């Protein structure tokens, strides 16, 4: 029996009349700190849905998207998921940027036996120890994969004395933990000097910056992201912080932060991303970038990419299943292999995690400007290398789930 499929299957979904719209429910934090990722994601999902519908839909049926704002609150995410399934009759749930909300929606999806496709939330727990038949992730990283990928590069550097800072919620802790544990396995000689957990969205980090510098680390790993990372960088510059420590992070140079920071961006940090529009050199991605810029006037951030990919994945799985049926859809999505804007991707059956390429590297200056926010020294992790070196084995996943 496939790992993660231990739950009893729901009764077969009745097949609606051909041509009747299929409703898909999208939930995410559409306001506040998550909006720079989720608003472009929603735009990309709408773009993909329009393209599919204009070509005749999927198996002759158009897609109808219903979007809701969870406001970053797990209880609100659960309430909206129930409303979308029970009142709106959606075929599946998708979206979510907050790891805490994703775990809550996942538990509801399991109880309701409705597919939930996570598009941005990164906690490894979602598809590792808390995975089940009805949850999938269609972004090629989570905290485990991302943390291990950055640690692989960091372990080859001379930095031995480390400090950690991250937002005090599921993602912040899990990203630091996954990076730290893998670094220690690769470099037993490293020393961990301390860690700080400011409230998510705090915005004021002077005390934390002072504490870090007082400890005199050689390198600092942070899981701060978005507006929090922008605020940290601007405040840290006044302390001469980036002249004294090497900064390491995940998502530290994505356009939603590098563009607003401009010349304030740190001169050289080690970071990675699930998607950088300029680093993916496939014809499919170049076409996607062109279409998205024409539609919105802005290049696509990672949220936009995985919103678009998620719709591609849904279409491919339904066509493979041969019907809009939830249980057949899940069976088809397990072990799905398709070409997307990222290149070749695979959804692994034992953990329902999408695996595909993504970039890691050091940032550098853009010639002729004072801007340093581009990853110029890019290493692309391939699908095969991710599965061989970064992903837990199916046996390890099974042990995490209690056998």
C-alpha positions as a printed NumPy array, in Angstrom:
array([[  0.   ,   0.   ,   0.   ],
       [  1.355,   3.418,  -0.907],
       [  2.758,   5.465,   1.936],
       [  0.42 ,   8.269,   2.936],
       [ -2.632,   6.379,   1.626],
       [ -3.542,   4.642,   4.858],
       [ -6.782,   6.613,   5.199],
       [ -9.9  ,   4.938,   3.851],
       [-10.852,   6.308,   0.448],
       [-13.979,   8.404,   0.142],
       [-16.884,   7.138,  -1.958],
       [-16.47 ,   7.808,  -5.669],
       [-17.34 ,  11.402,  -6.569],
       [-20.459,  11.612,  -8.762],
       [-19.528,  12.753, -12.265],
       [-21.377,  16.   , -13.091],
       [-22.839,  16.708, -16.505],
       [-20.27 ,  17.314, -19.226],
       [-19.712,  21.038, -19.712],
       [-20.769,  21.965, -16.184],
       [-18.107,  24.17 , -14.505],
       [-15.839,  22.548, -11.924],
       [-15.245,  24.716,  -8.877],
       [-11.759,  24.974,  -7.338],
       [-11.314,  26.698,  -3.993],
       [ -8.255,  28.893,  -3.443],
       [ -7.34 ,  29.982,   0.095],
       [ -4.364,  32.129,   1.088],
       [ -3.239,  35.244,   2.926],
       [ -4.267,  37.808,   0.314],
       [ -3.626,  40.773,   2.605],
       [ -0.79 ,  41.809,   4.906],
       [  2.724,  40.378,   4.832],
       [  1.88 ,  37.516,   2.46 ],
       [  0.252,  39.667,  -0.244],
       [  3.447,  40.248,  -2.317],
       [  3.501,  36.491,  -2.961],
       [ -0.19 ,  35.628,  -2.978],
       [ -1.614,  38.421,  -5.113],
       [  0.722,  37.532,  -8.043],
       [ -0.058,  33.859,  -7.386],
       [ -3.775,  34.496,  -7.726],
       [ -3.157,  36.444, -10.933],
       [ -1.151,  33.532, -12.366],
       [ -3.821,  31.011, -11.376],
       [ -6.474,  33.136, -13.06 ],
       [ -4.263,  33.383, -16.16 ],
       [ -3.835,  29.593, -16.29 ],
       [ -7.564,  29.   , -15.775],
       [ -8.439,  31.423, -18.571],
       [ -6.004,  29.67 , -20.924],
       [ -7.514,  26.267, -20.125],
       [-11.103,  27.451, -20.436],
       [-10.442,  29.207, -23.746],
       [ -9.078,  25.903, -25.08 ],
       [-12.203,  23.973, -24.091],
       [-11.598,  23.25 , -20.419],
       [-10.495,  19.929, -18.96 ],
       [-12.355,  16.904, -20.278],
       [-14.834,  19.35 , -21.755],
       [-15.548,  21.181, -18.513],
       [-14.462,  24.762, -17.638],
       [-12.847,  25.622, -14.304],
       [-14.435,  28.148, -11.951],
       [-12.059,  29.613,  -9.363],
       [-13.322,  30.797,  -5.962],
       [-10.757,  32.724,  -3.875],
       [-10.81 ,  33.493,  -0.152],
       [ -8.471,  35.387,   2.24 ],
       [ -7.466,  33.392,   5.342],
       [ -5.784,  36.479,   6.904],
       [ -2.92 ,  34.25 ,   8.049],
       [ -5.045,  32.594,  10.764],
       [ -5.316,  28.784,  10.976],
       [ -8.847,  28.888,  12.387],
       [ -9.957,  31.147,   9.518],
       [ -8.326,  28.817,   7.003],
       [-10.225,  25.847,   8.412],
       [-13.514,  27.78 ,   8.398],
       [-13.039,  28.855,   4.787],
       [-12.057,  25.345,   3.691],
       [-15.255,  23.951,   5.224],
       [-17.318,  26.695,   3.609],
       [-15.79 ,  26.108,   0.181],
       [-16.334,  22.348,   0.344],
       [-19.718,  22.17 ,   2.034],
       [-21.428,  25.33 ,   0.748],
       [-19.686,  25.974,  -2.59 ],
       [-19.078,  22.343,  -3.573],
       [-15.487,  22.774,  -4.736],
       [-13.709,  19.78 ,  -6.237],
       [-10.461,  20.535,  -4.405],
       [ -8.706,  23.101,  -2.218],
       [ -5.44 ,  24.797,  -3.145],
       [ -3.154,  27.657,  -2.16 ],
       [ -2.008,  28.753,   1.341],
       [  1.226,  30.593,   2.162],
       [  1.226,  30.287,   5.971],
       [  2.595,  26.974,   7.226],
       [  0.322,  27.12 ,  10.257],
       [ -2.743,  27.607,   8.057],
       [ -1.576,  24.857,   5.694],
       [ -1.379,  22.321,   8.523],
       [ -4.868,  23.284,   9.695],
       [ -6.409,  23.095,   6.204],
       [ -4.635,  19.784,   5.64 ],
       [ -6.294,  18.273,   8.711],
       [ -9.697,  19.428,   7.499],
       [ -9.025,  18.029,   4.011],
       [ -8.116,  14.677,   5.543],
       [-11.337,  14.526,   7.547],
       [-13.465,  15.686,   4.591],
       [-11.589,  13.468,   2.098],
       [-11.049,  16.373,  -0.263],
       [ -7.73 ,  16.966,  -2.09 ],
       [ -5.681,  19.899,  -0.803],
       [ -2.811,  21.182,  -2.958],
       [ -0.352,  23.401,  -1.083],
       [  1.252,  25.914,  -3.42 ],
       [  3.603,  27.992,  -1.226],
       [  3.636,  26.968,   2.474],
       [  7.025,  25.438,   3.238],
       [  6.961,  23.462,   6.482],
       [  8.342,  19.995,   5.813],
       [  5.85 ,  18.537,   8.293],
       [  3.033,  18.928,   5.763],
       [  4.359,  16.204,   3.468],
       [  6.693,  14.435,   5.9  ],
       [  5.431,  13.44 ,   9.368],
       [  1.928,  14.941,   8.949],
       [  1.36 ,  13.863,   5.358],
       [ -1.67 ,  11.798,   4.299],
       [ -3.615,  10.714,   1.232],
       [ -5.403,  14.013,   0.65 ],
       [ -2.538,  16.542,   0.845],
       [ -0.01 ,  17.374,  -1.889],
       [  2.63 ,  20.092,  -2.297],
       [  3.351,  21.466,  -5.786],
       [  6.36 ,  23.634,  -4.934],
       [  9.718,  21.829,  -5.353],
       [ 11.032,  22.792,  -1.93 ],
       [ 10.017,  22.676,   1.683],
       [ 11.998,  23.611,   4.776],
       [ 13.836,  20.291,   4.718],
       [ 14.851,  20.4  ,   1.05 ],
       [ 15.585,  24.141,   1.109],
       [ 17.472,  24.059,   4.402],
       [ 19.575,  21.094,   3.314],
       [ 20.361,  22.672,  -0.078],
       [ 21.713,  25.872,   1.509],
       [ 23.551,  23.849,   4.174],
       [ 25.313,  21.855,   1.442],
       [ 26.907,  25.095,   0.191],
       [ 27.463,  26.611,   3.643],
       [ 29.302,  23.508,   4.849],
       [ 31.983,  24.067,   2.212],
       [ 32.71 ,  27.592,   3.46 ],
       [ 35.121,  28.483,   6.306],
       [ 32.383,  29.775,   8.639],
       [ 32.322,  27.857,  11.917],
       [ 30.56 ,  30.073,  14.51 ],
       [ 26.828,  30.445,  13.757],
       [ 23.829,  32.376,  15.066],
       [ 20.147,  31.957,  14.093],
       [ 17.149,  34.27 ,  13.894],
       [ 13.667,  33.588,  12.594],
       [  9.99 ,  34.461,  13.064],
       [  8.288,  32.709,  15.957],
       [  5.886,  30.396,  14.13 ],
       [  5.921,  27.03 ,  12.333],
       [  7.872,  28.012,   9.222],
       [ 10.435,  30.145,  11.054],
       [ 11.373,  27.411,  13.499],
       [ 11.268,  24.522,  11.023],
       [ 13.449,  26.256,   8.424],
       [ 16.148,  27.013,  11.002],
       [ 15.914,  23.503,  12.432],
       [ 16.241,  21.783,   9.038],
       [ 19.203,  23.953,   7.987],
       [ 20.959,  23.654,  11.358],
       [ 20.575,  19.879,  11.632],
       [ 21.926,  19.216,   8.149],
       [ 24.829,  21.636,   8.609],
       [ 25.811,  19.839,  11.816],
       [ 25.764,  16.481,  10.022],
       [ 28.031,  17.839,   7.3  ],
       [ 30.271,  19.895,   9.603],
       [ 30.455,  18.459,  13.148],
       [ 32.952,  21.198,  14.057],
       [ 30.459,  24.073,  13.745],
       [ 29.474,  25.96 ,  16.912],
       [ 25.992,  27.371,  17.517],
       [ 26.131,  30.546,  19.599],
       [ 22.44 ,  31.314,  20.04 ],
       [ 19.039,  31.848,  18.456],
       [ 16.346,  34.53 ,  18.505],
       [ 12.609,  34.244,  17.748],
       [ 10.969,  37.662,  17.261],
       [  7.225,  37.757,  16.674],
       [  6.205,  37.308,  13.035],
       [  5.67 ,  40.768,  11.533],
       [  7.505,  42.522,  14.369],
       [  9.278,  44.971,  12.069],
       [ 11.738,  46.35 ,  14.652],
       [ 14.956,  44.36 ,  15.1  ],
       [ 17.49 ,  46.689,  16.704],
       [ 17.685,  44.653,  19.91 ],
       [ 18.107,  41.397,  17.989],
       [ 20.798,  42.857,  15.719],
       [ 22.712,  44.114,  18.738],
       [ 22.501,  40.72 ,  20.445],
       [ 23.758,  38.928,  17.34 ],
       [ 26.743,  41.249,  16.915],
       [ 27.601,  40.964,  20.611],
       [ 27.937,  37.178,  20.206],
       [ 30.474,  37.711,  17.37 ],
       [ 29.332,  34.941,  14.98 ],
       [ 31.023,  34.393,  11.652],
       [ 27.72 ,  33.59 ,   9.92 ],
       [ 24.024,  34.069,  10.613],
       [ 21.186,  32.011,   9.171],
       [ 17.777,  33.663,   9.082],
       [ 14.302,  32.48 ,   8.149],
       [ 12.938,  36.034,   8.113],
       [ 11.208,  36.731,   4.817],
       [  9.177,  39.345,   2.961],
       [  8.56 ,  42.619,   4.775],
       [ 10.334,  41.323,   7.898],
       [ 13.536,  40.668,   5.956],
       [ 13.362,  44.101,   4.294],
       [ 13.044,  45.786,   7.696],
       [ 15.892,  43.712,   9.158],
       [ 18.26 ,  44.578,   6.289],
       [ 17.58 ,  48.312,   6.468],
       [ 18.088,  48.402,  10.224],
       [ 21.151,  46.127,  10.15 ],
       [ 22.985,  48.412,   7.723],
       [ 23.069,  51.126,  10.37 ],
       [ 24.996,  48.744,  12.657],
       [ 27.563,  47.838,   9.988],
       [ 26.129,  44.334,  10.364],
       [ 26.893,  43.038,   6.865],
       [ 30.557,  44.054,   7.199],
       [ 30.858,  41.889,  10.321],
       [ 28.938,  38.685,   9.572],
       [ 28.155,  36.49 ,   6.573],
       [ 24.406,  36.383,   5.999],
       [ 22.768,  33.117,   4.911],
       [ 19.055,  32.643,   4.274],
       [ 16.281,  31.126,   2.234],
       [ 14.257,  33.399,  -0.081],
       [ 16.593,  36.263,   0.766],
       [ 16.957,  37.573,  -2.797],
       [ 13.537,  37.031,  -4.293],
       [ 12.348,  40.051,  -6.305],
       [  9.682,  40.961,  -3.751],
       [ 12.501,  41.894,  -1.351],
       [ 15.46 ,  42.655,  -3.609],
       [ 13.632,  45.214,  -5.759],
       [ 12.282,  47.298,  -2.828],
       [ 15.705,  47.188,  -1.114],
       [ 17.52 ,  48.395,  -4.247],
       [ 20.983,  49.71 ,  -3.341],
       [ 20.37 ,  48.761,   0.312],
       [ 20.565,  45.088,  -0.585],
       [ 23.521,  43.371,   1.178],
       [ 26.576,  42.978,  -1.075],
       [ 26.943,  39.181,  -0.939],
       [ 24.647,  36.719,   0.794],
       [ 24.143,  32.985,   0.365],
       [ 20.527,  32.2  ,  -0.387],
       [ 18.167,  30.049,  -2.397],
       [ 14.704,  30.199,  -3.879],
       [ 12.002,  27.858,  -5.057],
       [ 11.863,  29.946,  -8.241],
       [ 13.765,  32.877,  -9.727],
       [ 12.271,  33.959, -13.033],
       [ 15.684,  34.841, -14.488],
       [ 17.381,  31.583, -13.426],
       [ 15.025,  29.059, -15.066],
       [ 16.161,  28.748, -18.682],
       [ 13.357,  26.65 , -20.18 ],
       [ 11.382,  27.847, -23.236],
       [  8.197,  27.247, -21.248],
       [  9.351,  29.571, -18.467],
       [ 10.457,  32.271, -20.879],
       [  6.99 ,  32.203, -22.434],
       [  5.338,  32.281, -18.994],
       [  7.439,  35.273, -17.926],
       [  6.537,  37.12 , -21.115],
       [  2.809,  36.466, -20.685],
       [  2.831,  37.388, -17.01 ],
       [  4.66 ,  40.677, -17.621],
       [  2.224,  41.511, -20.433],
       [ -0.676,  40.827, -18.09 ],
       [  0.554,  42.534, -14.918],
       [  3.469,  44.784, -15.857],
       [  5.67 ,  42.945, -13.341],
       [  7.949,  39.872, -13.52 ],
       [  6.569,  36.786, -11.773],
       [  7.599,  36.036,  -8.19 ],
       [  7.736,  32.486,  -6.857],
       [  4.083,  32.616,  -5.826],
       [  3.055,  33.342,  -9.404],
       [  5.132,  30.469, -10.746],
       [  3.656,  27.889,  -8.416],
       [  0.133,  29.148,  -8.844],
       [  0.564,  28.567, -12.566],
       [  2.247,  25.187, -12.063],
       [ -0.5  ,  24.046,  -9.693],
       [ -3.131,  24.521, -12.39 ],
       [ -0.95 ,  22.665, -14.892],
       [ -0.67 ,  19.806, -12.405],
       [ -4.425,  19.688, -11.768],
       [ -5.154,  19.584, -15.494],
       [ -2.62 ,  16.817, -16.129],
       [ -3.879,  14.689, -13.227],
       [ -7.547,  15.002, -14.225],
       [ -6.714,  14.064, -17.798],
       [ -4.682,  11.101, -16.561],
       [ -7.577,  10.04 , -14.326],
       [-10.029,  10.366, -17.202],
       [-12.699,  11.942, -15.004],
       [-13.367,  14.702, -12.494],
       [-13.376,  12.19 ,  -9.639],
       [-11.535,  12.976,  -6.395],
       [-10.182,   9.506,  -5.64 ],
       [ -9.142,   8.81 ,  -9.213],
       [ -7.576,  12.293,  -9.297],
       [ -5.461,  11.49 ,  -6.225],
       [ -4.386,   8.15 ,  -7.696],
       [ -3.398,   9.926, -10.916],
       [ -1.525,  12.702,  -9.125],
       [  0.642,  10.185,  -7.285],
       [  3.738,   9.583,  -9.43 ],
       [  2.653,  12.244, -11.944],
       [  5.483,  13.304, -14.259],
       [  5.01 ,  16.274, -16.582],
       [  6.935,  19.123, -18.178],
       [  6.121,  22.529, -16.696],
       [  7.566,  26.03 , -16.778],
       [ 10.195,  24.686, -14.336],
       [ 11.199,  21.828, -16.62 ],
       [ 10.512,  18.185, -15.823],
       [  8.83 ,  17.658, -12.455],
       [  7.638,  14.611, -10.543],
       [  5.141,  14.137,  -7.711],
       [  6.478,  11.328,  -5.53 ],
       [  3.879,   8.801,  -4.436],
       [  5.18 ,   8.137,  -0.926],
       [  5.057,  11.737,   0.296],
       [  2.974,  13.627,  -2.301],
       [  5.803,  16.135,  -2.686],
       [  6.586,  17.705,  -6.055],
       [ 10.275,  17.416,  -6.95 ],
       [ 11.938,  19.611,  -9.54 ],
       [ 14.843,  22.008, -10.141],
       [ 15.524,  25.156,  -8.107],
       [ 18.428,  27.629,  -7.674],
       [ 20.855,  28.287,  -4.797],
       [ 23.803,  30.683,  -4.864],
       [ 25.509,  33.902,  -3.842],
       [ 24.179,  37.332,  -4.714],
       [ 26.272,  39.869,  -6.564],
       [ 26.136,  43.313,  -8.175],
       [ 24.379,  44.169, -11.393],
       [ 26.978,  45.79 , -13.687],
       [ 26.584,  49.541, -14.026],
       [ 24.37 ,  49.862, -10.933],
       [ 24.656,  49.79 ,  -7.153],
       [ 22.132,  46.94 ,  -7.045],
       [ 23.33 ,  43.644,  -5.501],
       [ 20.042,  41.735,  -5.327],
       [ 20.537,  39.221,  -8.146],
       [ 21.762,  35.67 ,  -7.564],
       [ 24.708,  35.815,  -9.953],
       [ 26.499,  32.651,  -8.856],
       [ 23.62 ,  30.226,  -9.473],
       [ 23.75 ,  26.491,  -8.875],
       [ 20.645,  24.707, -10.15 ],
       [ 19.641,  21.663,  -8.176],
       [ 18.339,  19.129, -10.694],
       [ 15.357,  16.836, -10.172],
       [ 17.62 ,  13.794,  -9.826],
       [ 20.05 ,  15.457,  -7.409],
       [ 17.225,  16.742,  -5.204],
       [ 15.783,  13.256,  -4.904],
       [ 19.16 ,  11.626,  -4.345],
       [ 20.77 ,  14.116,  -1.934],
       [ 18.121,  16.299,  -0.291],
       [ 14.864,  14.371,  -0.041],
       [ 14.235,  11.893,   2.746],
       [ 13.757,   8.342,   1.548],
       [ 10.295,   6.808,   1.553],
       [ 11.43 ,   4.599,   4.429],
       [ 12.435,   7.666,   6.443],
       [  9.081,   9.284,   5.695],
       [  7.306,   6.157,   6.899],
       [  9.277,   6.164,  10.15 ],
       [  8.411,   9.838,  10.711],
       [  4.745,   8.928,  10.356],
       [  5.049,   6.242,  12.964],
       [  5.483,   3.316,  10.618]])
